[in-house]
Structures are given as structure tokens and as C-alpha cells.
Amino acid sequence: MANAVDRAHYHYIVQHDLSVVPGVHAVATNMRQLRGTDAYAAHTGGMNSFSIGLAFAGMGTVASR
């Protein structure tokens, strides 16, 4: 299941049951030239410009130990 950390890091998360959970940031946030000093996605060094973050959470019934 997508959690708050997942939602903060991806625009959309596709879960194991194929439901789609939206992230907290709008796709429009990336539809500009991002710079390395940009507070939004600074860890990407500007490489996330004009892109979206999509994750597939397929671990289903796996539990952490």
C-alpha cells in the first residue's frame, strides 16, 4: 500500500491491485526547467525537468521483519 513517504516522492503509485494513488505534488510542478538549487526535487540536480515520478508498488502481501 502506498504510504505518506511514497506519496511525497512520486506523482502516482500503482498498487498491487492496479489501483492508482496520486502523490502530493502536482505533475505541473515538474513541467518547467528545474535547477540544482531548486528547493523542489533538489536531489535530482535539475534532471527531473518535464517528467513525472511513477512507482509500481507490487510487494502486495510481503511483510517487513
N, CA, C and O atoms as a printed pandas DataFrame, in Angstrom:
     atom_number atom_name residue_name chain_id  residue_number  x_coord  y_coord  z_coord
0              1         N          MET        A               1    0.836   -1.185    0.000
1              2        CA          MET        A               1    0.000    0.000    0.000
2              3         C          MET        A               1    0.879    1.246    0.000
3              4         O          MET        A               1    1.888    1.306    0.703
4              5         N          ALA        A               2    0.499    2.207   -0.769
5              6        CA          ALA        A               2    1.238    3.470   -0.818
6              7         C          ALA        A               2    1.084    4.195    0.518
7              8         O          ALA        A               2   -0.012    4.280    1.071
8              9         N          ASN        A               3    2.198    4.712    1.022
9             10        CA          ASN        A               3    2.151    5.446    2.285
10            11         C          ASN        A               3    2.533    6.904    2.053
11            12         O          ASN        A               3    2.746    7.317    0.913
12            13         N          ALA        A               4    2.618    7.673    3.114
13            14        CA          ALA        A               4    2.903    9.110    3.008
14            15         C          ALA        A               4    4.264    9.378    2.378
15            16         O          ALA        A               4    4.419   10.346    1.634
16            17         N          VAL        A               5    5.245    8.536    2.663
17            18        CA          VAL        A               5    6.580    8.707    2.071
18            19         C          VAL        A               5    6.505    8.479    0.562
19            20         O          VAL        A               5    7.062    9.259   -0.211
20            21         N          ASP        A               6    5.827    7.422    0.142
21            22        CA          ASP        A               6    5.647    7.158   -1.289
22            23         C          ASP        A               6    4.967    8.343   -1.970
23            24         O          ASP        A               6    5.412    8.808   -3.019
24            25         N          ARG        A               7    3.898    8.819   -1.367
25            26        CA          ARG        A               7    3.122    9.914   -1.968
26            27         C          ARG        A               7    3.926   11.205   -2.056
27            28         O          ARG        A               7    3.685   12.020   -2.946
28            29         N          ALA        A               8    4.874   11.403   -1.148
29            30        CA          ALA        A               8    5.717   12.605   -1.175
30            31         C          ALA        A               8    6.793   12.530   -2.256
31            32         O          ALA        A               8    7.323   13.562   -2.668
32            33         N          HIS        A               9    7.126   11.309   -2.728
33            34        CA          HIS        A               9    8.231   11.141   -3.665
34            35         C          HIS        A               9    7.822   10.816   -5.099
35            36         O          HIS        A               9    8.656   10.879   -6.002
36            37         N          TYR        A              10    6.567   10.474   -5.323
37            38        CA          TYR        A              10    6.104   10.121   -6.660
38            39         C          TYR        A              10    4.813   10.856   -6.975
39            40         O          TYR        A              10    4.040   11.189   -6.077
40            41         N          HIS        A              11    4.586   11.108   -8.264
41            42        CA          HIS        A              11    3.328   11.725   -8.681
42            43         C          HIS        A              11    2.184   10.714   -8.641
43            44         O          HIS        A              11    1.054   11.058   -8.296
44            45         N          TYR        A              12    2.487    9.466   -8.997
45            46        CA          TYR        A              12    1.477    8.406   -8.980
46            47         C          TYR        A              12    2.120    7.102   -8.532
47            48         O          TYR        A              12    3.268    6.818   -8.874
48            49         N          ILE        A              13    1.376    6.310   -7.764
49            50        CA          ILE        A              13    1.823    4.994   -7.345
50            51         C          ILE        A              13    0.763    3.988   -7.794
51            52         O          ILE        A              13   -0.412    4.116   -7.449
52            53         N          VAL        A              14    1.190    2.985   -8.568
53            54        CA          VAL        A              14    0.289    1.906   -8.991
54            55         C          VAL        A              14    0.492    0.773   -7.984
55            56         O          VAL        A              14    1.588    0.231   -7.847
56            57         N          GLN        A              15   -0.579    0.435   -7.293
57            58        CA          GLN        A              15   -0.501   -0.589   -6.255
58            59         C          GLN        A              15   -0.693   -1.994   -6.836
59            60         O          GLN        A              15   -1.052   -2.149   -8.004
60            61         N          HIS        A              16   -0.451   -3.002   -6.016
61            62        CA          HIS        A              16   -0.513   -4.391   -6.477
62            63         C          HIS        A              16   -1.882   -4.787   -7.017
63            64         O          HIS        A              16   -1.982   -5.710   -7.826
64            65         N          ASP        A              17   -2.944   -4.100   -6.579
65            66        CA          ASP        A              17   -4.294   -4.404   -7.079
66            67         C          ASP        A              17   -4.660   -3.545   -8.295
67            68         O          ASP        A              17   -5.810   -3.538   -8.735
68            69         N          LEU        A              18   -3.667   -2.819   -8.834
69            70        CA          LEU        A              18   -3.772   -1.940  -10.003
70            71         C          LEU        A              18   -4.506   -0.631   -9.727
71            72         O          LEU        A              18   -4.776    0.125  -10.660
72            73         N          SER        A              19   -4.829   -0.351   -8.483
73            74        CA          SER        A              19   -5.394    0.960   -8.167
74            75         C          SER        A              19   -4.258    1.989   -8.216
75            76         O          SER        A              19   -3.102    1.664   -7.942
76            77         N          VAL        A              20   -4.595    3.210   -8.562
77            78        CA          VAL        A              20   -3.598    4.273   -8.692
78            79         C          VAL        A              20   -3.819    5.291   -7.588
79            80         O          VAL        A              20   -4.920    5.816   -7.418
80            81         N          VAL        A              21   -2.755    5.563   -6.837
81            82        CA          VAL        A              21   -2.792    6.524   -5.736
82            83         C          VAL        A              21   -2.026    7.767   -6.184
83            84         O          VAL        A              21   -0.872    7.651   -6.596
84            85         N          PRO        A              22   -2.633    8.950   -6.114
85            86        CA          PRO        A              22   -1.913   10.164   -6.506
86            87         C          PRO        A              22   -0.932   10.591   -5.425
87            88         O          PRO        A              22   -1.170   10.387   -4.235
88            89         N          GLY        A              23    0.167   11.184   -5.855
89            90        CA          GLY        A              23    1.122   11.754   -4.926
90            91         C          GLY        A              23    0.652   13.121   -4.456
91            92         O          GLY        A              23   -0.400   13.602   -4.877
92            93         N          VAL        A              24    1.432   13.744   -3.584
93            94        CA          VAL        A              24    1.034   15.040   -3.039
94            95         C          VAL        A              24    1.427   16.206   -3.942
95            96         O          VAL        A              24    0.855   17.290   -3.824
96            97         N          HIS        A              25    2.392   16.005   -4.839
97            98        CA          HIS        A              25    2.829   17.084   -5.743
98            99         C          HIS        A              25    2.142   16.938   -7.096
99           100         O          HIS        A              25    2.040   15.834   -7.631
100          101         N          ALA        A              26    1.686   18.024   -7.630
101          102        CA          ALA        A              26    1.045   18.013   -8.942
102          103         C          ALA        A              26    2.082   17.774  -10.036
103          104         O          ALA        A              26    3.230   18.203   -9.913
104          105         N          VAL        A              27    1.680   17.094  -11.100
105          106        CA          VAL        A              27    2.570   16.876  -12.240
106          107         C          VAL        A              27    3.055   18.216  -12.788
107          108         O          VAL        A              27    4.196   18.325  -13.237
108          109         N          ALA        A              28    2.208   19.222  -12.756
109          110        CA          ALA        A              28    2.566   20.546  -13.275
110          111         C          ALA        A              28    3.805   21.121  -12.598
111          112         O          ALA        A              28    4.487   21.967  -13.177
112          113         N          THR        A              29    4.101   20.678  -11.390
113          114        CA          THR        A              29    5.281   21.161  -10.678
114          115         C          THR        A              29    6.562   20.842  -11.439
115          116         O          THR        A              29    7.528   21.600  -11.351
116          117         N          ASN        A              30    6.595   19.752  -12.177
117          118        CA          ASN        A              30    7.780   19.364  -12.945
118          119         C          ASN        A              30    7.780   19.890  -14.371
119          120         O          ASN        A              30    8.759   19.697  -15.092
120          121         N          MET        A              31    6.722   20.541  -14.792
121          122        CA          MET        A              31    6.634   20.997  -16.171
122          123         C          MET        A              31    7.317   22.352  -16.348
123          124         O          MET        A              31    6.735   23.309  -16.858
124          125         N          ARG        A              32    8.552   22.390  -15.914
125          126        CA          ARG        A              32    9.404   23.579  -16.036
126          127         C          ARG        A              32   10.841   23.113  -15.890
127          128         O          ARG        A              32   11.095   21.977  -15.490
128          129         N          GLN        A              33   11.771   23.983  -16.212
129          130        CA          GLN        A              33   13.184   23.646  -16.061
130          131         C          GLN        A              33   13.561   23.734  -14.591
131          132         O          GLN        A              33   13.582   24.820  -14.012
132          133         N          LEU        A              34   13.859   22.591  -13.990
133          134        CA          LEU        A              34   14.278   22.553  -12.592
134          135         C          LEU        A              34   15.788   22.748  -12.527
135          136         O          LEU        A              34   16.516   22.243  -13.382
136          137         N          ARG        A              35   16.252   23.461  -11.540
137          138        CA          ARG        A              35   17.685   23.723  -11.358
138          139         C          ARG        A              35   18.173   22.968  -10.129
139          140         O          ARG        A              35   17.375   22.600   -9.267
140          141         N          GLY        A              36   19.452   22.740  -10.046
141          142        CA          GLY        A              36   20.041   22.039   -8.917
142          143         C          GLY        A              36   19.810   22.724   -7.587
143          144         O          GLY        A              36   19.823   22.072   -6.543
144          145         N          THR        A              37   19.598   24.038   -7.609
145          146        CA          THR        A              37   19.365   24.783   -6.371
146          147         C          THR        A              37   17.885   24.919   -6.050
147          148         O          THR        A              37   17.529   25.504   -5.027
148          149         N          ASP        A              38   17.017   24.387   -6.906
149          150        CA          ASP        A              38   15.575   24.459   -6.708
150          151         C          ASP        A              38   15.210   23.654   -5.457
151          152         O          ASP        A              38   15.631   22.505   -5.323
152          153         N          ALA        A              39   14.443   24.231   -4.553
153          154        CA          ALA        A              39   14.055   23.544   -3.321
154          155         C          ALA        A              39   13.198   22.317   -3.612
155          156         O          ALA        A              39   13.217   21.352   -2.849
156          157         N          TYR        A              40   12.454   22.346   -4.700
157          158        CA          TYR        A              40   11.633   21.198   -5.093
158          159         C          TYR        A              40   12.508   20.231   -5.886
159          160         O          TYR        A              40   13.056   20.610   -6.921
160          161         N          ALA        A              41   12.645   19.026   -5.431
161          162        CA          ALA        A              41   13.431   17.979   -6.100
162          163         C          ALA        A              41   14.894   18.364   -6.292
163          164         O          ALA        A              41   15.498   18.039   -7.314
164          165         N          ALA        A              42   15.450   19.044   -5.326
165          166        CA          ALA        A              42   16.851   19.484   -5.421
166          167         C          ALA        A              42   17.806   18.303   -5.570
167          168         O          ALA        A              42   18.876   18.447   -6.161
168          169         N          HIS        A              43   17.436   17.147   -5.045
169          170        CA          HIS        A              43   18.312   15.973   -5.099
170          171         C          HIS        A              43   18.527   15.454   -6.512
171          172         O          HIS        A              43   19.416   14.629   -6.726
172          173         N          THR        A              44   17.745   15.906   -7.480
173          174        CA          THR        A              44   17.878   15.414   -8.850
174          175         C          THR        A              44   18.822   16.271   -9.684
175          176         O          THR        A              44   19.124   15.923  -10.825
176          177         N          GLY        A              45   19.289   17.382   -9.133
177          178        CA          GLY        A              45   20.207   18.240   -9.873
178          179         C          GLY        A              45   19.606   18.789  -11.154
179          180         O          GLY        A              45   20.322   19.034  -12.125
180          181         N          GLY        A              46   18.293   18.983  -11.162
181          182        CA          GLY        A              46   17.621   19.523  -12.339
182          183         C          GLY        A              46   17.251   18.476  -13.379
183          184         O          GLY        A              46   16.726   18.822  -14.438
184          185         N          MET        A              47   17.512   17.206  -13.099
185          186        CA          MET        A              47   17.269   16.162  -14.095
186          187         C          MET        A              47   15.819   15.681  -14.146
187          188         O          MET        A              47   15.497   14.829  -14.974
188          189         N          ASN        A              48   14.941   16.191  -13.298
189          190        CA          ASN        A              48   13.530   15.809  -13.331
190          191         C          ASN        A              48   12.664   16.798  -14.105
191          192         O          ASN        A              48   11.437   16.718  -14.051
192          193         N          SER        A              49   13.280   17.711  -14.810
193          194        CA          SER        A              49   12.514   18.683  -15.581
194          195         C          SER        A              49   11.629   17.975  -16.606
195          196         O          SER        A              49   12.071   17.054  -17.292
196          197         N          PHE        A              50   10.381   18.416  -16.699
197          198        CA          PHE        A              50    9.432   17.918  -17.705
198          199         C          PHE        A              50    9.231   16.401  -17.621
199          200         O          PHE        A              50    9.108   15.736  -18.650
200          201         N          SER        A              51    9.198   15.856  -16.410
201          202        CA          SER        A              51    8.994   14.421  -16.231
202          203         C          SER        A              51    8.045   14.180  -15.062
203          204         O          SER        A              51    7.739   15.090  -14.291
204          205         N          ILE        A              52    7.588   12.942  -14.947
205          206        CA          ILE        A              52    6.738   12.584  -13.812
206          207         C          ILE        A              52    7.371   11.413  -13.063
207          208         O          ILE        A              52    8.140   10.638  -13.632
208          209         N          GLY        A              53    7.035   11.300  -11.788
209          210        CA          GLY        A              53    7.500   10.178  -10.977
210          211         C          GLY        A              53    6.399    9.145  -10.870
211          212         O          GLY        A              53    5.303    9.444  -10.396
212          213         N          LEU        A              54    6.687    7.927  -11.310
213          214        CA          LEU        A              54    5.714    6.849  -11.298
214          215         C          LEU        A              54    6.348    5.650  -10.609
215          216         O          LEU        A              54    7.456    5.243  -10.960
216          217         N          ALA        A              55    5.652    5.083   -9.632
217          218        CA          ALA        A              55    6.159    3.912   -8.916
218          219         C          ALA        A              55    5.157    2.778   -9.017
219          220         O          ALA        A              55    3.946    2.994   -9.064
220          221         N          PHE        A              56    5.688    1.571   -9.049
221          222        CA          PHE        A              56    4.865    0.366   -9.043
222          223         C          PHE        A              56    5.112   -0.346   -7.723
223          224         O          PHE        A              56    6.201   -0.868   -7.483
224          225         N          ALA        A              57    4.103   -0.365   -6.873
225          226        CA          ALA        A              57    4.219   -0.976   -5.562
226          227         C          ALA        A              57    3.624   -2.375   -5.630
227          228         O          ALA        A              57    2.441   -2.567   -5.349
228          229         N          GLY        A              58    4.437   -3.341   -5.999
229          230        CA          GLY        A              58    3.938   -4.679   -6.237
230          231         C          GLY        A              58    4.265   -5.697   -5.162
231          232         O          GLY        A              58    4.168   -6.899   -5.406
232          233         N          MET        A              59    4.647   -5.246   -3.985
233          234        CA          MET        A              59    5.042   -6.178   -2.943
234          235         C          MET        A              59    3.835   -6.845   -2.274
235          236         O          MET        A              59    4.002   -7.815   -1.536
236          237         N          GLY        A              60    2.649   -6.347   -2.519
237          238        CA          GLY        A              60    1.418   -6.976   -2.059
238          239         C          GLY        A              60    1.381   -7.410   -0.611
239          240         O          GLY        A              60    1.212   -6.587    0.289
240          241         N          THR        A              61    1.538   -8.695   -0.388
241          242        CA          THR        A              61    1.379   -9.249    0.966
242          243         C          THR        A              61    2.682   -9.447    1.721
243          244         O          THR        A              61    2.685  -10.073    2.781
244          245         N          VAL        A              62    3.791   -8.929    1.201
245          246        CA          VAL        A              62    5.092   -9.081    1.863
246          247         C          VAL        A              62    5.119   -8.215    3.127
247          248         O          VAL        A              62    4.703   -7.057    3.108
248          249         N          ALA        A              63    5.606   -8.786    4.204
249          250        CA          ALA        A              63    5.707   -8.046    5.462
250          251         C          ALA        A              63    7.165   -7.857    5.849
251          252         O          ALA        A              63    7.987   -8.749    5.639
252          253         N          SER        A              64    7.489   -6.693    6.414
253          254        CA          SER        A              64    8.852   -6.439    6.886
254          255         C          SER        A              64    9.130   -7.279    8.118
255          256         O          SER        A              64    8.216   -7.593    8.881
256          257         N          ARG        A              65   10.379   -7.640    8.313
257          258        CA          ARG        A              65   10.764   -8.412    9.504
258          259         C          ARG        A              65   11.365   -7.512   10.530
259          260         O          ARG        A              65   11.753   -7.972   11.604
